[in-house]
Structure formats: structure tokens, C-alpha cells
Amino acid sequence: METNDILDQNFKEPGQERIEIELLSPTKFILLDVLSFGLYSTWWTYKAWCFFQRRDQLDINPAFRAIIYIFYLHALLKKIQINAKKLEYVPSFSSVRVFILILFLELFGWLPDPWWLVAFLSFWPYLKPLRAFNYIVERDNFSQARTTDEFNVPQIIFILIGLLFWSIICLDYCFPSMPE
């Protein structure tokens, strides 16, 4: 019997390489999101889209989807929800409710003092999708999950930007401008 070396080789399907991704604990997500004035949730959205782009070989631009998240966040939440269910993730969430709650909480950022502070709770609706995404990454054959207690470079940058914003706000409250 003749063997064909080419056909007998163990070829990898495109997109089958393992994607290394850092799992983010809910506590670390909350800390990063609050310290960065909610910017970190946009970064997390970007990283989640990058994961699905590579794993599912999607022809998408994760950065574009993260920047104008209002049009794509529901699709990401739905994708996380569906993929978690396929892997038998028990706690469920409504992607529509989470999306609406995120928009509702972020709208508080446009309100006057002190109501804009409610917008800092916008991390809360992300927690169930975050846990489901972590579950996907841990059990998916396409990814290699790793956890760390340290902050990576992008996280440190978000913290520094957030601390700058927090400093400006504190200075504004400590030294209010005098009316003319």
C-alpha cells in the first residue's frame, strides 16, 4: 500500500493555534474600570473581539468595534452568551438587559453633580459577561488561559490615565474657580 506523506501529515486548520489570553478577575476588572474612568471596559471589549476574531477567523476590526461599541456591544455580549452556553456555562445573562443597563448607567456621566458619579457603576453589568468570557477561555480548545495578579503594561497605562483624571477632579473640588 502506498503512503502519501503529504496527506498523512497532521495539518493544523487555519485559526487552530492556541490563543494565549489573560483571564481577568472581577475584582481586578472593577478596580481597573473605576480607576480608568470606565475606559478599561472599552479595552476589555477590544480584547474580547480580538479573541473571537482570531478564534473564529472573523473579518472584523476589533478596535473599530470597541471604539464605537454602542453599535457592536450587544453583538459581543450575545456571542459570549451563545459560546458560554455551548460549553455548558450554567449562570446565564440576558445580553439585551446587560446592554441596556450599560447604556443607562453610562448616560449618567452626562448629568450634573453629583449624578455623574453613578456612571462609575457601569462596570457592574459587565461582570456576568466577564465571568462567562473567562469560562469560555478556560474551556475552549483554541485558547490558553493564564492568570496573574500583576498589572500588565496596558493596564498600568489605564491606571495612570485614570489617576490623572482623578487628580484633576480632586483639584477642581479642592480649588474651585471663582465666579467673575
C-alpha positions in Angstrom: 0.0 0.0 0.0 1.4 3.4 -1.0 1.5 6.1 1.6 1.2 9.8 0.8 3.4 11.8 3.1 1.6 15.0 2.4 -1.8 13.6 3.2 -0.6 11.7 6.3 0.8 14.8 8.0 -1.1 16.3 10.8 -2.1 19.7 9.4 -3.4 22.4 11.6 -6.6 24.1 10.4 -6.2 27.8 9.9 -7.0 29.6 13.2 -6.4 26.4 15.2 -3.3 27.8 17.0 -3.9 28.3 20.7 -4.6 31.9 21.6 -2.9 32.9 24.9 -5.2 35.2 26.8 -5.0 36.6 30.3 -8.1 36.0 32.5 -9.3 39.0 34.4 -10.8 38.5 37.8 -14.0 40.5 38.5 -12.2 42.4 41.3 -9.3 43.4 39.0 -11.8 44.5 36.3 -13.8 46.6 38.8 -10.6 48.3 40.1 -9.3 49.0 36.5 -12.6 50.2 35.3 -13.2 52.6 38.2 -9.6 53.9 38.2 -9.7 54.5 34.5 -13.0 56.3 34.4 -14.7 53.5 32.6 -12.1 53.4 29.8 -11.0 49.9 30.8 -14.3 48.3 29.8 -13.6 49.6 26.2 -10.2 47.9 26.3 -11.8 44.6 27.6 -14.3 44.8 24.8 -11.5 45.2 22.3 -9.6 42.2 23.8 -12.7 40.1 23.6 -13.3 41.0 20.0 -9.7 40.2 19.3 -10.2 36.7 20.8 -13.2 36.0 18.7 -11.6 37.4 15.6 -8.7 35.0 15.9 -10.6 32.0 17.1 -13.5 32.3 14.6 -11.4 33.8 11.8 -13.8 36.8 11.6 -13.2 39.5 9.1 -13.7 42.3 11.6 -11.8 45.3 13.1 -11.8 44.8 16.9 -10.5 48.3 17.5 -13.3 49.9 15.4 -15.9 47.7 17.2 -14.6 48.7 20.6 -14.4 52.4 19.8 -18.0 52.6 18.5 -19.1 50.0 21.0 -22.7 51.3 21.1 -23.3 49.5 17.7 -21.4 46.3 18.5 -21.5 45.7 22.2 -24.8 43.8 22.1 -23.3 41.5 19.4 -20.3 40.8 21.6 -22.5 40.1 24.6 -24.6 37.8 22.5 -21.6 36.0 21.2 -20.2 35.5 24.7 -23.6 34.2 25.9 -24.0 31.7 23.0 -20.4 30.4 23.3 -20.7 30.0 27.1 -24.0 28.1 26.7 -22.3 25.8 24.2 -19.7 25.0 26.8 -22.5 24.3 29.4 -21.9 27.5 31.4 -24.8 27.5 33.9 -25.2 31.1 35.1 -26.9 32.9 32.3 -27.5 36.5 31.5 -29.6 38.4 29.1 -27.4 40.2 26.5 -30.2 42.7 25.8 -30.6 43.6 29.5 -26.9 43.9 30.1 -26.5 46.1 27.0 -29.4 48.4 28.1 -28.1 48.6 31.7 -24.6 49.5 30.5 -26.1 52.3 28.3 -28.4 53.5 31.0 -25.5 53.7 33.6 -23.2 55.4 31.1 -25.8 58.1 30.4 -25.4 59.2 34.0 -21.9 60.5 33.0 -23.6 63.4 31.2 -25.6 64.5 34.2 -24.6 67.3 36.6 -23.0 66.9 40.0 -23.3 64.6 41.8 -25.3 62.3 39.4 -22.5 61.7 37.0 -20.8 59.6 39.7 -23.5 56.9 39.1 -21.7 56.2 35.8 -18.9 54.6 37.7 -21.3 51.7 38.4 -21.2 50.9 34.7 -18.7 48.1 35.5 -21.4 46.1 37.3 -23.3 44.9 34.1 -20.0 43.7 32.6 -19.4 41.2 35.5 -21.6 38.4 34.2 -20.3 38.6 30.7 -16.7 38.8 32.1 -17.2 35.6 34.1 -18.8 33.9 31.1 -15.9 35.0 28.8 -13.4 33.7 31.4 -15.3 30.4 31.4 -15.1 30.3 27.5 -11.3 31.0 27.6 -10.7 28.4 30.3 -12.6 25.6 28.5 -12.2 26.4 24.8 -9.8 24.3 22.8 -8.5 27.4 21.0 -7.2 29.3 23.9 -4.7 29.0 26.7 -5.8 30.9 29.8 -3.3 32.4 32.2 -3.9 34.4 35.3 -1.7 36.9 37.0 -2.0 39.2 40.0 0.3 41.8 38.5 -0.8 44.5 36.1 0.4 44.4 32.6 1.6 47.5 30.6 -1.8 48.5 29.1 -3.4 48.1 32.5 -0.8 50.4 34.1 -1.3 52.9 31.3 -5.1 52.9 32.0 -4.4 53.3 35.7 -2.1 56.3 35.1 -4.6 58.0 32.8 -7.3 57.4 35.3 -5.2 58.8 38.2 -4.6 61.9 36.1 -8.4 62.3 35.6 -9.0 61.7 39.3 -6.3 64.2 40.3 -7.9 66.9 38.0 -11.3 66.2 39.6 -9.9 66.4 43.2 -8.0 69.6 42.4 -11.2 71.1 40.9 -13.2 70.3 44.0 -10.4 71.5 46.4 -9.8 74.7 44.5 -13.0 75.7 42.7 -12.8 78.5 40.2 -14.2 81.8 41.5 -17.1 83.3 39.6 -16.2 86.6 37.9 
